[in-house]
């Protein structure tokens, strides 16, 4: 059986994008060319792969079942066929998927994208949101780089500490805490709090620190992002505790006030993580270097 390996790349793009137009744009080919590839894939597999549902395309059960295997196989083929190829950034065409904490996207994403565009205009970045549950996309090759405060425990996932940030208090300009020369732990605990958690949790390490002091705080709501929390704090008497690095733009744009946190908490680490399959991938190594620089200089 003679199999055109280009069909593997086309199938991977079709399954990820869910449309002929999206897959064509991803691989930088015309939509008619991608339609022809889809036809060949259908004849080869004996499956429709994508079927039209109204104005959208829906993957078949077979397509869903083989999606992860196709993606992993494509990466293996690319590694086997081009292990020592010199990296030509000017002609490099590749899409990287980055799952970063939303605050890191805001802080370091623009600098990373600017560096990528200046060196490799054919490279695209897909920043995707963090999930509310633990997901294995990094190990499956569906995510190229993660950046957050969590150090992965899997032995096949690399993790490099690229920075750290300490927590501070964010309040509106008229918040009662702004009238004191110093914020005590008692005053901090007595305020009403907005918690930041993509999983919707109402407690975290702050509560443990307060418990050791015989104090508790009142969390009235939880939101998934710093940006949302700052909006709540801007026009109310609610208090937000957030990483200091993420508050810089909020102070200028929203007019909120940043106060020191009266608790002894270790700085939150920032880890850059990737699967070991990319250790010798020249393009991935290049991207990691740029990401490391962007994340480090933003702290």
N, C-alpha and C positions, 0 to 999 in steps of 0.2 A: 504494500500500500504506500503510495507516494503522497505525503502530506506537506502542504505548503505551510511553513511555520508562520508566515504572515497571517494566516487564518487564526492562529492562536492569539496573536496580539489583537486582531480584530474582534475575536470572541470575548477576550478580556475587557476590551473597551465597551463593547455592546452591553455586556452584563453589568458593568459598573455604571455606565451612563444611562442605560435603559431606553436609549433611542438611537436611531441611525444618525440623526444630525449631531447629537452630542458625541457619539463615538467618532464620527468623521472629524469634528473639530479637535477632539483630543489627539487623534493620530495625524492631524494636518493633511487629510485627504478630502476629496469631494464627497458629497452625500451620495451621488450615483455610484461612485466607486465602493463606498461602504455598503450600499444596497446590494451590489454584486457580490461582495464578500459574504454578506449575510445569506444570500442565496446559495453560495457554495458551502457555507457552514451547514445550512439546512440539508443539503443533499448529502453531505459527508456524515452527519450525525443521525439523519432520519428524524429530526425534531425541528419544530418551528422556532425554537429558542425564544423569540419575542412575538407576541400576538397583539393585535390592536384591540384596545378597549376604549371605545369613544375616541378621544383625541390623544390618548397616551398609549404607550406600549407596555405590556405586562409580561414578565418572564414566565416561561412554562415551568412546571415542576422539575423537569429534567435540568433546565438552566439553573434553577435555584440550587439543585443538588450538586452540580459540578462547579459552581461559581468559585468557591474557595480553592478547589483543586486546580482549576484553570489558572487562577492568579498565581498560586505558588509555582506551578509548572512553568509559567512564563518567566518568572524571576530565575528559576533554575536554568532554563535555556539561555537566557541572557548572560548569566554568569559563566556558563560553559563555553559559549561561543565568543565571548569577548573579555576574557580575564585579564589580558595585558594591554588592551587597546589604550593608546594615549588619549587623555581627555581633551577634547577640543570644545571649549566653552562656547565659542562663537557659533558652532553648529549643533550644540547639544539641544535636543528636544525631548523633554521629559516633564512629567507632572509629579510633584511630590505632595504627599498628604501629611499635614502636620496637625496633631491634636495637642493643642496648648491650652493652658488655663487662660480664660478670657482676658484677665489682667495682663498676662504676658503677651498676648496677641496685640493688645492696645499699646503696651510699652515698647516692645521689641519688634513686633511685626513690620511696621513701616521701614525701619532701618534694614531689616533682613531683606524685604522685598526690593528696596532700592539697590542693595548690593547685588542681589541676584540679577535684576534687570540690567545693571550696568555691565555685568560680566557675561551673562548667558541669557540673551533676550528670548531664546526659545524655550526657556524653563518657566513652568507655571507652578504656583503654590496654591494648595487647597487647604485652608485653615478650617478645621471641623471642630464643633463644640465637644467638650468633654461629656461623657455619659454619666447618668445618675447611678449606674451600676458598673462593676468591674467588667471590662470587656477584653477579649483576647486579640483585638485587631492588630496590635503591634507584633505579636508572635505569628499571626497569619500573613503578615506582609501587607495588610490593608492600610496601615499607618506607617509612615516612614520615620517620623520623629515625634516624640512626646516631650513636653516641658511642663512640669508642675512640681508640687512639693512632695510627691510620693516617690520613694525609691523602690523600683520593681524588685520583687523577690525571686522571680524566675531566673534560673541559672543561665538561660540562653538569651537574656536581655541585658544589654550593657546599660550602665547608668553612670553619668558623670556629673558631679556637683559643680555648677557653674556660677553659683551666687547664693545669697541669702538676704532676707529682709526682715526687719523687726516690725512689730505691730504698733499702731498708733490709734488714737481716738479721732473720729470725724464727726463733727456736729455742725448745725446751722449757726449763723452768726449771732442769733438771739438765744441760743441755748443757755440755760442757767449755769452750766459748768464754765462758761466763758467769763463769768463774773468773779471767779475765784483765782487767786494767785497760783494755787497748786491744786491739782486734782488728786484727792485721796482715794484709796481703795474703797472706802465707805461711800463716798460720793459717786464713784463710778458704779458700784453695785446698785445704788439706790435709783439710778436713772433707768429709763425704759430703753430696751435694746432692739435693734434689728440685727438678725444673724445672717451671715452670708454662707450659704451651703447649697451646692448643686443637687445634693441629695435630700434637702429639706429638713435637715436635722436642727433641733432647737438647742443643742448643747455642744460644747467642744472643750478644748484644753483650757479656755478661759474659765469655765465653770469649775474645773478641777483646781485651778490656782486660787479661785475665790473660796472654795470649800476649805482649803488648808488655812485660810484666814478666818473661817467661821462666817463667811458671807455667801449670799446667793444673789443672783441678778434676775430681772424679769424680762424675758424675751417675748415681745409682743408679735413678732412676725419673722419669717425667714424668706430670703430671696436668693436666686441662684447666682447673681453677679454683683460685683462691686458697683458698677454703674447704676444699677437699680437701687442698691442700698443708699448710695450717695443722694439720689433724688429724694428718697424718703427723708433722709436726714436734713436736706437743704431747707425744707419749709415746715419743719416740725420740731418737737422737743425729743425726738428719738436719737439714739446714739448708735454709731457704727464703729466696730473695731476692724481695721483692715491693714494690709501690708503698707508700710510707708511709701514704697516706690509707686504704688498705684494711686496715691492721693495727689500727686503733683499736678496733674492736669485738672483734677477736680477742684483744687483750690483756686486755680486761675479761671476755669470755665464756669463753675457753679457758685463760687464765693463761699464755700464751706470753710470751717476752721479746723485745723489739725492740732491736737493736744497730746502730750505724752501719756503713755499708758502706765498707770501706777501699779503694775504687777511685774514680777520677775519671770519673764517668759524667754526661753531661748529663741533666737532668730529662726524664722522659717526657711528651710533650705529650698533651693531651686535645682532640680535635676533635669538634665537632658538625657533622654533614653532612646535606644534603638535596638533592633534585633541583631544578633551576631551575624546573620547572613549578609549584612551590609558592611562588615568590617573592611573588606577589601574592594568594595565598590567605589571606584574613583569619584563618580559623580556624587554619591552619597557622602563620601568623606569631605568633598569640597563643600557641600551644603552644611554638614555638621560644623565645619570650621566657621562659616559665615554665621550660623545660628549661635554658636558659642560666643562669638564676638558681639553679636547684637544683644544677647541676653546679659552678657557681662557688663557691657558699657551702659546699659539702661538702669542698673542698680544704683 
